[in-house]
Each structure stands twice: as C-alpha cells, then as structure tokens.
Amino acid sequence: PPFVAEPRQVGVKYDLDHWTDRWVIRTNADDAVDFKLSTSGAEIPARSTWTDFVPHEPGRYITGFAAFAGHLVRAERVNASDRIIVMARDGEDHEIAFEEEAYALSLEGGYEYDTTLTRFVYQSPTTPRQWFDYDMTSRERTLRKTQEIPSGHDPARYVARRLYATAKDGAQVPVTVLMLKDTPLDGSAPLLLYGYGSYGHAMEPSFSIRNLSLVDRGWIWAVAHVRGGSDKGWGWFLDGRKEKKTNTFTDFIACAEHLSEQGYGKAGRMVAYGGSAGGMLMGAVVNLRPDLWSGIIAAVPFVDVLNTMSDTSLPLTPPEWPEWGNPIEDPEAYDRIASYSPYDQVSAQAYPPVLATGGLSDPRVTYWEPEKWVAKLRQYSTGQAPI
C-alpha cells in the first residue's frame, strides 16, 4: 500500500526511486541548496535513514535521476551547461561528452529497468533536437531521430559560444552566443541580448528556429544567464530574488559590456529583449543604462511592480510575495521594490526606441502596466526615439 517516506516540511524538497536493494533520494535537505543524492536501505526511507551518496556541491545543480538495474543516471547543471553522469553499481561514473560549447540535454523516461540503454535528447543553438539511445556499458550512442526543419537547416553554418562576464561583485555570469561562422567580431554586427532572470527558470541554450531569422541576416543572438534563474544552480536563483533582485539587472548590464569589449557588439548597437518578468529586467536596464541600447523589446512587461505587489485584489499578487517581497507589511520590501520598479524609476533622460506589448487577456501581467509605462516614458524622455 502507499506510504509517506518523510512528512512534508517547509523548505525541504525530495523525490525518490528504488534502485534494486536501496532507495535513492534527491533532496535539498541539510542546506543542500543545489541538491544532493542520498540512499536508504530501509523499507520505508524516512529522513533519519538517509545517507549521503552524491554529496552536495555548491554550483552543481542535480536536476533529476533515473535508476536502472546496473546503472544510475543523473542530470545536473553546472555553469549553465547540462551534464549527464552515468554511474555503475560499483560507483564508477563517467560523463557523456559533447563537442559544442553550449547545448541543452534532457533525460527521456523509459519503461525497461533491466537494460543497459538509456535515452536522452541533445540540442543546441545550432543543432535541432536529436534523440539518442546510449549504451551505459559500451558507451556507444545511436541517433534515433532528428527534429525536422521543413525549410531546411545546416548546423555547420553556425557557431555557438560560451562567454563569461564579470559582474559588479565578481560573479561570473555565463553568456551564450549564436552567430554565423563568418560573422565579424569587430562590433559591426547588430546584437540582440535576451534575458529573463526570475523564478528559478533557467534559460537553456536550446534550438530555436525564430532566432535563426535574425542570425541568417547577420545578427548575433546572445542570452545572458543572469541571477534569478537557476542556470548556475538553485543558489544562483536565490542570489537574484527579493533583497538581491538588483543582481539580475547589473548582471545583464555586465553581459552587454563584456560582449561589447569582446567585439560581439557595441554600445548603441545592441537591442535588449525580455518578456513578462524579463520585461521588468528590460525596464530596469533601460533606466540604468539607456546609452547601451539601440532598442528595447519588452513583451508583456511586468513594470509596475510596486503597485501590483500592493494590490491584493489581483489573484496572483500574494503568491508573488516570496519572489519580490510584501510591500504592504514590510517597509524594507516597499523601499527596495520602489528603488528598482521600472515605472517608478522612469526619469528625465534620453531613452532609446522601446517596443512594449501587452495582452488584454494576459492573466499574469495586466495590460495597463505597459500602457502606463509607455505613457510615462513618453512624458519624461528627453530624446526623439519612438516609444
């Protein structure tokens, strides 16, 4: 019959599976912010029986695992790069290696336990999704399927690169870059820099037909893996929320400056793009550094943060307080949000061109947020750029 392995406890997460003669538990217990794997030989694996198996390492975010008769496969993320680690029952393990600098991996579930085969999906900014069967014993991989691109696609025309920008506090912020192989790195190519940085959502370096539309015309497409996402672990997310939210904004600016220094773009020739909570990022960085951007694309942007977080008639407001803080009950949260809320921080300066979109039926970001923001930008901007 069903049983509870460990009763629910605030802040403690775990999932588990049986591995022949023991339980394997993935958990953040005992301050394992980026998760660890534990084992238990008990019939009911209560927390008191858990023993560390793959210890916690800050910055190594264990995102999942799969158990087979002779192997344990785990998925993890380090420095915005996915990894798949295969461990035999004797403890020997190996990483499945790939050649590109930036790519995304995912484990595919299977129905066979007593097998040496596992399946994963590989993709990258240059390469459509590919499904592989991997023999965990012989270490051979077999390509089973490749995502079909009806218009045709040649991955060899493109290159994906991984750069690291130094943030204000010294943190190394990953940046993924996609471009044609013959794109000059002298600042002449137009650059689009995308960012999100909230709720622990990682911006994986995956394949996107949409991005190629610009890249095929000579653009460079870059993604800033800023704090607030889990790109470098769950701790990376915690370092970009609530009282540390401004790290998200200064990380993005550091990425833009680094790309400019390395010849991938230059100030005044870069477009910044983000949506929803990433639209808040757009509003913040255009207030902080309007000189960097030749344009801002803010899709359904969450820009009236202080008012929205103070309006309990909106059903999504109370659930959002853990992310931003509660300005109604916490004066420090009020002051902090007011200090970066894009609408509240609009000032008299020359803003670049801004495209803001809204959705009349958007259940998360009300349509009047971008309307109010655009109206205030038009009132305060000292330049002539269209908004």
C-alpha positions as CSV (number, residue, x, y, z in Angstrom):
1,P,0.0,0.0,0.0
2,P,1.1,3.6,-0.4
3,F,3.2,5.2,2.4
4,V,4.8,8.5,3.3
5,A,8.5,8.3,3.2
6,E,9.1,11.6,5.0
7,P,6.3,14.0,6.1
8,R,6.2,17.4,4.4
9,Q,8.4,20.1,5.9
10,V,8.6,23.7,4.9
11,G,11.6,24.3,2.6
12,V,12.6,20.7,2.2
13,K,12.1,19.0,-1.2
14,Y,12.7,15.5,-2.1
15,D,11.9,12.9,-4.7
16,L,12.9,9.2,-4.7
17,D,13.1,6.0,-6.6
18,H,14.0,2.4,-5.8
19,W,17.4,1.0,-7.1
20,T,17.2,-2.8,-6.6
21,D,18.3,-3.0,-3.0
22,R,18.1,0.6,-1.8
23,W,16.2,3.9,-2.2
24,V,17.8,6.8,-3.9
25,I,16.6,10.2,-2.8
26,R,17.2,13.6,-4.5
27,T,16.9,16.3,-1.8
28,N,17.9,19.8,-0.7
29,A,17.8,18.7,3.0
30,D,20.6,19.8,5.3
31,D,21.2,23.0,3.4
32,A,22.0,21.2,0.2
33,V,20.8,24.2,-1.8
34,D,21.8,22.7,-5.2
35,F,20.6,19.3,-4.1
36,K,22.3,16.0,-3.4
37,L,21.6,12.3,-3.8
38,S,21.1,10.2,-0.7
39,T,20.4,6.5,-0.2
40,S,18.4,4.4,2.3
41,G,18.2,0.7,2.8
42,A,15.1,0.9,5.0
43,E,11.8,-0.4,3.8
44,I,10.3,3.0,4.5
45,P,13.0,5.5,3.7
46,A,12.4,8.1,6.4
47,R,14.8,11.0,6.5
48,S,16.5,9.6,9.6
49,T,17.8,6.7,7.4
50,W,19.2,8.8,4.6
51,T,23.0,8.6,3.9
52,D,24.8,10.9,1.5
53,F,25.6,9.2,-1.8
54,V,26.4,12.0,-4.2
55,P,27.3,14.9,-1.8
56,H,26.1,18.4,-2.2
57,E,28.5,20.7,-4.2
58,P,27.5,24.4,-4.5
59,G,27.1,25.3,-8.1
60,R,26.4,21.7,-9.2
61,Y,22.6,21.6,-9.5
62,I,21.3,18.0,-9.6
63,T,18.0,18.3,-11.5
64,G,17.0,14.6,-11.7
65,F,18.0,11.0,-11.9
66,A,16.9,7.6,-13.4
67,A,17.6,4.2,-11.9
68,F,18.3,1.1,-14.0
69,A,19.4,-2.4,-12.8
70,G,23.1,-1.8,-13.3
71,H,23.3,1.9,-13.5
72,L,22.2,5.2,-12.0
73,V,21.9,8.2,-14.4
74,R,21.7,11.7,-13.1
75,A,21.1,15.0,-14.8
76,E,22.9,18.1,-13.4
77,R,23.7,21.7,-14.4
78,V,27.0,23.5,-13.9
79,N,27.8,27.0,-15.2
80,A,24.6,27.0,-17.4
81,S,25.7,23.7,-19.0
82,D,23.7,20.5,-18.7
83,R,25.5,17.2,-17.9
84,I,24.5,13.6,-17.9
85,I,26.5,11.4,-15.5
86,V,26.3,7.6,-15.7
87,M,27.2,5.6,-12.5
88,A,27.7,1.9,-12.4
89,R,26.7,-0.1,-9.3
90,D,30.4,-0.3,-8.3
91,G,30.5,3.5,-8.0
92,E,32.5,4.1,-11.2
93,D,31.0,7.0,-13.2
94,H,31.5,8.9,-16.4
95,E,30.1,12.0,-18.2
96,I,28.6,11.7,-21.6
97,A,30.8,14.2,-23.6
98,F,29.7,16.7,-26.3
99,E,31.8,18.9,-28.5
100,E,29.9,22.2,-28.6
101,E,30.5,24.9,-26.1
102,A,26.8,25.4,-25.3
103,Y,24.0,22.9,-25.5
104,A,21.0,21.5,-23.6
105,L,20.3,18.0,-22.5
106,S,17.3,16.1,-21.1
107,L,16.8,12.6,-20.0
108,E,13.9,10.7,-21.6
109,G,11.9,8.3,-19.4
110,G,11.8,4.6,-20.2
111,Y,9.8,1.6,-19.2
112,E,12.7,-1.0,-19.0
113,Y,14.6,-1.4,-15.8
114,D,16.9,-4.3,-16.6
115,T,18.6,-2.7,-19.6
116,T,21.9,-1.0,-20.4
117,L,20.2,1.5,-22.7
118,T,19.1,5.0,-21.7
119,R,17.7,7.7,-23.9
120,F,18.5,11.4,-23.9
121,V,17.7,14.5,-26.1
122,Y,20.5,16.8,-27.3
123,Q,20.0,20.2,-28.8
124,S,22.0,23.4,-29.1
125,P,21.6,26.9,-30.6
126,T,23.0,25.5,-33.8
127,T,21.5,21.9,-33.8
128,P,17.9,20.8,-33.8
129,R,16.7,18.3,-31.2
130,Q,18.3,14.8,-31.5
131,W,17.1,11.7,-29.7
132,F,19.9,9.3,-28.8
133,D,20.0,5.8,-27.3
134,Y,23.1,5.4,-25.1
135,D,24.6,2.1,-24.0
136,M,25.7,2.7,-20.5
137,T,28.2,-0.2,-20.6
138,S,29.8,0.2,-24.0
139,R,29.4,4.0,-24.0
140,E,28.1,3.9,-27.6
141,R,25.4,6.3,-28.7
142,T,22.9,5.7,-31.5
143,L,21.0,8.6,-33.2
144,R,17.3,7.6,-33.4
145,K,15.7,10.8,-34.6
146,T,16.4,14.4,-35.5
147,Q,13.9,17.2,-35.4
148,E,12.9,18.1,-39.0
149,I,13.1,21.7,-40.1
150,P,10.8,22.0,-43.1
151,S,12.6,24.9,-44.6
152,G,16.0,23.1,-44.3
153,H,18.8,23.7,-41.9
154,D,22.6,23.3,-41.9
155,P,24.2,23.4,-38.4
156,A,27.6,23.7,-40.0
157,R,26.8,27.3,-41.0
158,Y,26.6,28.4,-37.4
159,V,28.7,28.5,-34.2
160,A,27.6,28.6,-30.6
161,R,30.0,30.0,-28.0
162,R,30.0,30.4,-24.2
163,L,31.4,33.5,-22.7
164,Y,31.7,34.7,-19.1
165,A,31.1,38.3,-17.9
166,T,32.3,39.6,-14.6
167,A,29.5,41.1,-12.5
168,K,29.8,44.0,-10.1
169,D,30.5,41.7,-7.2
170,G,32.9,39.4,-9.1
171,A,30.4,36.7,-10.0
172,Q,31.0,35.0,-13.4
173,V,27.8,35.3,-15.5
174,P,27.5,32.9,-18.4
175,V,26.5,34.2,-21.9
176,T,25.5,32.0,-24.8
177,V,26.2,33.4,-28.3
178,L,24.8,32.2,-31.6
179,M,26.0,33.5,-34.9
180,L,27.1,32.6,-38.4
181,K,30.6,31.3,-38.6
182,D,31.8,34.2,-40.8
183,T,30.3,36.9,-38.6
184,P,33.0,39.6,-37.9
185,L,33.8,40.3,-34.3
186,D,34.6,43.9,-34.7
187,G,31.4,45.4,-33.2
188,S,29.9,45.9,-36.6
189,A,27.3,43.2,-36.4
190,P,24.0,44.1,-34.7
191,L,23.4,42.2,-31.4
192,L,20.3,41.1,-29.6
193,L,20.7,40.2,-26.0
194,Y,18.0,38.2,-24.3
195,G,17.4,37.8,-20.6
196,Y,14.8,36.7,-18.0
197,G,16.3,36.0,-14.5
198,S,13.3,35.2,-12.3
199,Y,11.5,32.3,-10.5
200,G,14.5,30.0,-10.9
201,H,13.7,29.4,-14.6
202,A,16.9,28.5,-16.5
203,M,17.4,29.9,-20.0
204,E,18.8,26.7,-21.5
205,P,20.9,27.0,-24.7
206,S,18.3,25.2,-26.9
207,F,17.5,25.3,-30.6
208,S,15.1,28.0,-31.9
209,I,14.0,28.5,-35.5
210,R,12.9,32.0,-34.6
211,N,16.4,33.1,-33.5
212,L,17.8,32.0,-36.8
213,S,15.7,34.5,-38.7
214,L,17.9,37.3,-37.3
215,V,21.1,35.3,-37.3
216,D,20.7,34.5,-41.0
217,R,20.7,38.2,-41.7
218,G,23.9,38.8,-39.9
219,W,22.7,39.4,-36.3
220,I,24.3,37.9,-33.2
221,W,21.9,36.4,-30.8
222,A,23.0,36.2,-27.2
223,V,21.4,35.0,-24.0
224,A,22.5,36.4,-20.6
225,H,22.2,33.7,-17.9
226,V,21.7,36.2,-15.1
227,R,21.0,35.6,-11.4
228,G,17.4,34.9,-10.6
229,G,17.4,31.9,-12.9
230,S,18.8,28.5,-11.9
231,D,21.3,28.5,-14.8
232,K,24.2,28.0,-12.3
233,G,22.2,26.3,-9.6
234,W,19.4,27.0,-7.1
235,G,21.7,29.3,-5.2
236,W,22.1,31.3,-8.5
237,F,18.3,31.8,-8.3
238,L,18.3,32.8,-4.6
239,D,21.0,35.4,-5.4
240,G,18.6,37.1,-7.7
241,R,15.4,37.4,-5.8
242,K,13.9,39.6,-3.0
243,E,16.7,41.6,-1.4
244,K,19.1,40.5,-4.0
245,K,16.9,41.3,-7.1
246,T,19.1,44.0,-8.4
247,N,21.8,41.4,-9.2
248,T,19.6,40.4,-12.1
249,F,19.8,43.9,-13.6
250,T,23.5,44.6,-13.0
251,D,24.4,41.1,-14.3
252,F,22.6,41.8,-17.6
253,I,24.4,45.1,-18.0
254,A,27.8,43.4,-17.3
255,C,27.0,40.9,-20.0
256,A,26.3,43.7,-22.5
257,E,29.5,45.4,-21.6
258,H,31.5,42.2,-21.9
259,L,30.0,41.4,-25.3
260,S,31.0,44.9,-26.4
261,E,34.5,44.5,-25.1
262,Q,34.9,41.2,-27.0
263,G,33.7,42.6,-30.3
264,Y,30.3,40.9,-30.4
265,G,28.5,44.3,-30.2
266,K,29.0,47.8,-29.2
267,A,27.1,50.4,-27.1
268,G,24.3,51.9,-29.1
269,R,24.1,49.0,-31.5
270,M,22.6,46.4,-29.1
271,V,18.9,45.5,-28.7
272,A,17.8,44.1,-25.3
273,Y,14.8,41.7,-25.3
274,G,12.8,40.2,-22.5
275,G,9.2,39.3,-21.6
276,S,7.0,39.2,-18.5
277,A,9.4,39.2,-15.6
278,G,12.1,39.6,-18.2
279,G,10.2,42.7,-19.2
280,M,10.9,44.1,-15.7
281,L,14.5,43.4,-16.5
282,M,14.2,45.4,-19.7
283,G,12.6,48.3,-17.8
284,A,15.3,48.3,-15.2
285,V,18.3,48.2,-17.5
286,V,16.9,50.9,-19.8
287,N,16.5,53.1,-16.7
288,L,20.0,52.3,-15.5
289,R,21.9,52.4,-18.8
290,P,19.9,53.9,-21.7
291,D,23.1,54.6,-23.6
292,L,23.8,50.9,-24.2
293,W,20.8,50.1,-26.3
294,S,19.7,50.9,-29.8
295,G,16.3,49.4,-28.9
296,I,14.3,47.7,-26.2
297,I,11.8,44.9,-26.8
298,A,9.6,44.4,-23.7
299,A,7.0,41.7,-24.2
300,V,4.0,41.9,-21.8
301,P,6.5,43.5,-19.3
302,F,6.0,43.4,-15.5
303,V,7.0,47.0,-15.0
304,D,4.6,48.5,-12.4
305,V,6.0,46.2,-9.6
306,L,5.2,48.3,-6.6
307,N,1.5,48.9,-7.4
308,T,0.9,45.3,-8.5
309,M,2.5,43.8,-5.4
310,S,0.4,46.1,-3.3
311,D,-2.9,45.2,-4.9
312,T,-4.4,42.1,-3.2
313,S,-7.4,42.2,-5.4
314,L,-5.2,40.6,-8.1
315,P,-5.3,36.8,-7.5
316,L,-1.6,36.4,-8.3
317,T,-0.2,39.1,-6.0
318,P,0.0,37.1,-2.7
319,P,1.7,34.1,-4.3
320,E,4.3,36.5,-5.8
321,W,5.4,38.0,-2.4
322,P,8.1,35.2,-1.9
323,E,9.7,36.3,-5.1
324,W,9.7,40.1,-4.7
325,G,8.7,40.8,-1.1
326,N,5.5,42.1,0.5
327,P,5.4,45.9,0.3
328,I,2.2,46.1,2.3
329,E,3.6,44.7,5.5
330,D,7.3,45.1,5.1
331,P,8.7,48.7,4.8
332,E,12.1,47.4,3.7
333,A,10.4,45.5,0.9
334,Y,8.4,48.6,-0.1
335,D,11.6,50.7,-0.3
336,R,13.5,48.0,-2.1
337,I,10.9,47.5,-4.8
338,A,10.4,51.2,-5.3
339,S,14.1,51.5,-5.9
340,Y,14.0,49.4,-9.0
341,S,10.4,49.2,-10.2
342,P,10.7,50.4,-13.8
343,Y,7.6,52.5,-13.8
344,D,8.6,54.3,-10.6
345,Q,12.2,54.9,-11.7
346,V,11.5,56.5,-15.1
347,S,13.4,59.8,-15.1
348,A,14.3,62.7,-17.4
349,Q,16.9,61.2,-19.8
350,A,17.2,60.2,-23.4
351,Y,15.6,56.8,-23.8
352,P,16.3,54.6,-26.8
353,P,13.5,53.2,-29.0
354,V,11.1,51.0,-27.0
355,L,8.6,48.4,-28.2
356,A,6.3,47.3,-25.4
357,T,3.5,44.8,-26.0
358,G,0.5,43.9,-23.8
359,G,-2.2,41.3,-23.7
360,L,-5.8,42.1,-23.0
361,S,-6.4,38.6,-21.7
362,D,-3.0,38.1,-20.0
363,P,-3.7,36.5,-16.6
364,R,-0.3,37.4,-15.2
365,V,0.7,40.9,-16.4
366,T,-2.3,43.2,-16.7
367,Y,-2.4,45.2,-20.0
368,W,-2.4,48.6,-18.2
369,E,1.2,48.0,-16.9
370,P,2.9,48.5,-20.3
371,E,0.4,51.2,-21.2
372,K,1.3,53.2,-18.1
373,W,5.0,52.6,-18.6
374,V,4.9,53.8,-22.2
375,A,2.9,56.9,-21.3
376,K,5.4,57.8,-18.6
377,L,8.4,57.1,-20.8
378,R,7.0,59.4,-23.5
379,Q,6.4,62.1,-20.9
380,Y,10.0,62.0,-19.4
381,S,12.2,61.1,-22.3
382,T,14.4,63.9,-23.4
383,G,15.2,62.3,-26.8
384,Q,13.3,61.8,-30.0
385,A,13.3,58.0,-30.2
386,P,9.9,56.3,-30.8
387,I,8.3,54.7,-27.8
